[in-house]
Amino acid sequence: MPRFSANLGFLFTDLPFLDRFAAAAKAGFRGVEYMSPYEHDPEEIACRLANHGLTQALFNLPAGDWAAGERGLAILPGREDEFRDGLGRALDYAAALGCERLNCLAGIAPMQADPRVLEATFLKNLTFAAETAARRGVKLLIEPINTRDMPGFYLNRTDEALRLIDLVMSDNLYLQADIYHMQIMEGDLARRLEAAAPRVAHVQIADNPGRHEPGTGEINYPFLFSLIDRLGYEGWVGCEYRPLTTTEAGLGWMKAAKTEAEDFQIPSRER
């Protein structure tokens, strides 16, 4: 059965950020994740993790000026030094929090930018970041994001991410498979996950439409949870969804997931 991680940027948001750790543990989560820890002292966060028996599953590299619309620096020519400084800061936080995975957001493609320059910049930054993170015992991930929620985002599809991973030629560059984004951009979820499985180091979930909890939309999560187990994935599954009402009221899906996944038998067939 997948191990579920609470995304504290989406869940328990009625509480101050540092109080969400206790709420996640009380609700039965054993891992947590979020976009950015950088607004808080790492020792404050580490204390919450230790006090509540939680594992820091994942967070992102610094994404630039979020309020100004930036969503990552990795593709932006001329920002390489800033990207590298952010990587160093993220690795320091990862060491303090015992976090073994960092997600690198590609960024919004500048208008009229040369796609060849953007890709070359991205590959250069990923090569440096993957090698640097490996020396610190941290896996580097990239994530395709749908163009409806994040217009202009550079990386949108699983096959694009896998192609870039191959070009970097690092054994420390992995895929973050967000099933919500994958459903919007690609569909055919089982085959996408099967094809990507050797490079997947983190999974995130939300239903569609609405980006609410599993069971509120069209995605058959009992089937997918069983598939994820069959594929041998042992990492965290991040709950990055917006609760339809409150976080606690919407957690019935997680309580039922173990029984449902065990009962759902995937028929064998040639792929």
N, C-alpha and C positions, 0 to 999 in steps of 0.2 A: 504494500500500500504506500502511495507517495507520502513524503513528509511535507507538511504544509507550513509555510512561512507567512506570517502576517505582514503585509505591506503597510507600514504605519503612516504613509502618506495618503492612504485611502481608507484605512480602517481605524475605528476609535477616534475619529477626528473631532468629536465633541470634547475631547480632553486635550490639555496641553501636551506637546510632543513627548516630553520626558515622562509623563504619566501614562502614556500608551503602552509602555513596556509591561507594566504590572497588569494592565487590562488584557493584553495579549496572552500573557501566561495564565491568567485566571480563566480565559476562554479555551485553553487547551493547546495553544500554539507552543512550539518549542524552538521556533526560529522566527527572526524578524528581518525585515529589509525596508528600504526607503530610498528615495532618490538621493538625498544629500544630508550628510551628518555635519557639514562644515559650519553650521550656525551654532554649534554647541561644542564645548570642550570635550575631547575624546574621553577624558577620565570620568566625566559625568555619565556618558553613555555606557562606558565599560562597567561602571558601578551598577547601573540598571540591569545590564545583561547578567552580571554575576549574581545579583540579589534575587533574580527571578528565574535563574536556570535557563537562560535563553542563548541561542547561538546567533551571531550576526551572519546572516546568509549571504548578503549582497548589498552593495550600494554603488552609485555611479561616480565616475570621475567628475571633477568640476565641469559644469556645462557652459561656462561663460556668463553673460548677463541675461539671466532668465527673464527678468522683468522687461527687458528690451526686446525679447523675442528670440534670444539665442538658445539653441538646443544642442549644444556640443561644439567642440572646437576642432575636432580631428580632421575635417576636410578643408579647413580654412587656410589658404596660403597666407604667409606672413604672420601667422599666430603660433608658429611651431614652438617658440620659447615659452609662451604662455601655456601651451598644451603640456610641455614637459614639466613646467613648474607645478601644474595641477596634478599631473601624474605623481610627482614626488609627494605632494601633500596627501593625495589619496592613499598612497602606500604607507605613509606614516600613520594615518587613521586606521588602515587595515591592520597594521601591526598592533596598535593599541586595543583594537576591538576583536582581535582574533579572527578577522574576516579573510576568507580564502578566495573570494571572487570579486572582481571589479568589472562593472559594465561601462563600456566606452561608447557614449552617444556620438554618432557621426557628425550631426549638425544640419542646419538648414542650408541648402545650396544657394549661394548668392545669385541674384538675377544676372543673366547673361554671362555667367562664369563659364570658362572652358571646361567641359566635363573631363577632359584628359588631365588637366591640371588638378582638378579636385580629386580625382582618383589617385594620381601620383602622390599628392599630399597625404591623403588618407593612408595609402600603403606605407609611406615613409614613417608616419606617426605610429601606425599599428606595429610595424616591425620594431621600432625603438621601444614602444610600450610593452609589447609581449616579451621581449628579451629582458627588459628592466624588471618587470613584474616577476618573471621566472626566477630571477636571482633572489627575490624576496619571498618566494614560495607562494605566489598569488597567481591565480588564473585570470587572464584577460578575456572579456567577452564583448561581442558586438550584437546589436539588436535591430532587426528590421521593424519599422513602425509604420502604421497605415497612414495614407495621405489624407484621409478624412479628418482624423483627430489632430494630425500634425502636418498641415500643408507645407510642401517644399522640403520635407525631411529627405535626406539624401538616400538612405538605405530603406527599401520597402519590402523586399521579397527574400524568402529563404534561399533560393538559388543564387541570388546576387551575393548574399552574405557568404555562402559556401565557396563561391568563386573567389572572393577576396581572401578568404582564409587560405585557400589553395595558393594564391599568388604570394601571400606573405611567407608561406613555407616555414611556419613556426609550429612546434608542437605545443605551444602555450597560447594559442588563439582559438577561442571557442565561440559557439553560438548560444545566445539567449533566445530561447524559443517561446515567444509570447503567443499563446493560442488565440487570444482575442484579435490581435493584429493579423495573425496568419489567416484567420477565418475571413476577415474583411478583404484582404488583398488577394488571397489565393484559394481558400477552400481546400477540399481534398485532404483534410487534416491528417488522417491516419497515414497516408502515403508520404506526406511531407515529413511527418515525424519519423517515420521509418527510415527515409532517405538521409535525414540529418542526424540520426541517433548517435553515430560515433563522435560527432563534434558538439553535441548538446551538453552544456555544463550548468544550465539553469533553465527552468520552465516557469512561465507565469500564466495565470488564468484569469478570465472574466468571461461572462456570457455575452452574447450578441443577439439582438440589439440592446443598447442601453448601457453596456459595460457594468452590469450588475452581477450578483453572485451566481454561481452555477445553479441551474434549474430554473432560471427566470427567462431563458431564451432558447435559441435553436440548437445550441451545441450539446451533443450527447456526452456529457462528462463521465458518467459511469463507464461507458465504452472506452473513452480515452484514458482514464485512470488505469483500467485493466491493461490497455495496450502499453502504457508507459511502464508498468511493471514487467510485462512480457518482454519489452525491449531491453530490460536490465538497467534502466535508469535508477540511480540510487541517490541523486541529488535532491535539492529542495524544490518544491512547487510553490511559487510565490502567489499569494492571493492579492492581486492588484486590481480590485474591483471596487465600484462605488455601491455600497449597500442600498438596497431598494428602500429600506426604512432606517433601522439602526443596525449597527454591526452585530450586536448580540442577537437581535431578532432574526437575522438572516443566516445564522450559523447552522441551521438544521441540515443543510446540504453536507457539511463536513462530518457531522455525527452519523449521517446515513451512508457516507461514501465508502467506508470500509466494507460494510455488508453488501452494498450494491456492486462494488467492484469484484468482490469474491463471487457473487452470484452470476455476474455477466461473463459468459464464456464466449471468447472470440473464436469463431470457427477457423480451422486451419484451411489455408488455400495458397495456391501459388500466387506470388506477387509479380 
